[in-house]
Structures are given as C-alpha cells and as structure tokens.
C-alpha cells in the first residue's frame, strides 16, 4: 500500500513525536511512504506574513525596499536555533547549517537582482514581487525537508530528498511537470521519500493557491504516483467541534465522512484540507485520512468520495466569529430578473467571495470574512441601493454527510432559544449537507458548545 502523507508545521516543530509516532512507529520502519513536509511552525509567517493576524514578514520588507537582508540574517539565526533542538535525533548540525547559509545567501542575491530590475522601471513590478514571494516561501519547506532526510539517514533509515523548490535549476516546468519529473524512477519500496511542500512552477504555486500551496503539492503528488491513500497528520483529530471551544472530551472524532463535508468545513475556515487540494483526490478516488500526530494508534477520520452515513446524524458543528454580514435591501428587487447578478458583480470586482447567501423578495444577505471587508465595496453598494446594512456577526454551521432528517433544524433552533441565542439569518440548500446560522458574536462559543452537546455528543 503506497501512501502520501503530509505533516503540518506544528507537528514538524515537534519532530521527536513525528519520528517516534509516524516514521519509526512501534520500532518498525515501513517504506512505500512519501512524506510531504511543511515548514516548521511560524517559519512561513516570518517569511511572508502571519497567516491569521497579517503581521508582515520579510516579503513586506522587500516590497517596501526595507532592510530585507538584515531580516534574512535574523531568520537564519532562528532557523539554526530550530536545528539545535534536533541534535539528539542525530541531525548533522554542521551540514544543516551549510545548507541554510548557502540558501539564505543565494536568496539575498536573487532578491537584490529583483530589486534592481524593479528599480529600472522597465518591467511590471507586480510579477517581480510575486516571484520574490515564491522564492521566500520555498525556504521553509526546503529547510524542514533537508533536516528530515538527514535525521532519517543518520538513524539508519533509507531516505530520499525530493526538493521541488527548483532553487538552482533553470528548468521551465509547470508544477505538474516538475512533480512528474522528480518522482520518475524512484523505487518507493526501498526508501522513504521526503518532498518539500513548496513546488516551483511556471504558473506560480503561491499565485494560484497562496498559503494552501503545501496541501496542493501533497494532493498532486498523490495523484501522480497513484497513491492508495492520502494522509494528513495534524496536531488534533477532525472532531465534532473545536476542542479549543468545547471541552476536549466532548470533541468526538468524526471517524468517517465525505469530501462534500470537507468542502463545507473549508468554507468556514475549519479546513480538513484546502478545497483546491481535495478536488484532485476526490476526482481520482483517493481516500484522505486525517490523523492526530500524537495519537498514532488512532485510525483518525477517513474522507472518501462516496461515503454517506448509514444513520442520519450530525457530524460536525463548526463556524467562526470573524465574519461580517452585508445586507442589500431594495424595494425594486422583487420580480426583477438579474438583480442578484448585479449585486454579485460588485463583489466580484472587489475580489470578495461570500461564505453564505440568503434572499427574500427585496433583500440579499451575504456573509463574508471580516478580513475581506472593504470600505470601497460598502460605499459602492450604498451608492446604488436603497439600504445597506453591515454588522459584525458570527456563523455556526451544522454539518453532516446525512442530515436530511426531520427535526434537525427545529432541534437546533430550540436549543439555541433555550440558551437565549437568537438566530438572525439562516441558509440551507436542497442537498442538506450544511445548515448555516448567523448569530451575535457574543453567543458564538456558547452556541458551538450547546449544539455539539445536543446534536453530536448526545448521539455517541
């Protein structure tokens, strides 16, 4: 059985657990495994910007013509400090330092050349800035992949490094072409293969997929090699609710679900896998398993294309308290064909996608991420329509592969009412995989907790 397995950044930073639980589990080393590694925790945040807070990193310094070389020197010291935490795993610290110093020095040279080209005024600087972002992003995964292979080899495990960053080559290849070339001729039965989560390609993986790039690489590799199963190792199980919100003992591991449910989760920020990474796996019939790095004996959750729960039940309560509701009200809307289309064209021009949409005769309500709120969007809507209302709210989603049963919505509404939580907006499609409820932010944690206990935990 050939597996392609992705290890996330938080897990990589606890590589002792990765080594003991995943690679060397039970004292045995199994080959026919390809590991796609993320950068260590926070490294990509330092290189680009913080994924959640937006705090700028080295890329912003380069864009603003700041002291990016000094910032890269500081990064080098942080990466060397990470290396030292793996000395007891037999990482060759001298070799790892040489690798890093060479990579950082060459990065400085590339960035300096890019800055000079931008300064000339003869090129579109946006393409150069995108290239710089790609270049910086590749450092983190190259670092962790090199260390992983070095540690494995020094512990008597046959390992092969596949550096997809293409750092010093001039091959003009697409992402798919690079992956195909890199994996041709490897006998997976005789080696553990470790690949970088970043892949260099003519289309630009950051340009296409932004921070979801490592999962896209993982997905494309699984399809390329015809994997029997794809596995993502995280620091937590895919559970009925976020254990940081509900008590951990009431965050029940899902067990089995399908890719449709995974898409619903990604839509509200609770990604089992990036939606653009899940599609190739789904189309090629490759099941995806989500496992907890720190509970290696637990089978985790298996996501497949065709799974439908035998019994109708709610699997997951998810959501976010970082959303904004925008409602467009106009009395001329009723009965007018294309009114909705004109509203959506405005959102499209501003590059904003919605999480949820609900309509009635003369109102359209859209839920978007708070980070996507644009004052210029609001001004344009207010200039065109009678009344535009904007509120900071929370969204709660009731999700399952088989929730098409009488009473789910009424039970949810009843339990929220019992706890004095008002549902301010609701959406449910005919497919009935997800019910989306808009509530006040102050009620978010309480809503997740009581819905999990009533609709999920009580079913176990």
Protein Blocks (a to p, Z undefined) as FASTA:
>chain_A
ZZdddddfklmmmmmlmmmmmmmgghiacehiacdddddehklmmmmocfklopacfklm
mmnopafklmmmmmmmmmmmmmmmmmmnopafklmmmmmmmmmmmmmmmmmmmmmmmmno
pacfklmmmmmmmmmmmmmmmmmmmmmmmmmmmnopacddddfklmmbcbdcdfklmmmm
mmgoiafklcccdddfbdcdfkopmlmnmmmlmmmmmmmmmmmnopabdcdddfbdcdfb
dfklmcfklmccfkiacfklmmmmmmnopafbdfklmmmmmmnopacddddfklmkbgbj
addfklccfbacdfbdcddfkbccdddddfklgopahklmmmmmmmmmnopacfbdcddf
kbccddddfklpcfklmmmmmmmmmbdcdddddddddddfblcbghjlmmmmmmmmmnop
acfbdcddfkopaccddddfklmmmmmmmmmmmmmmmmZZ
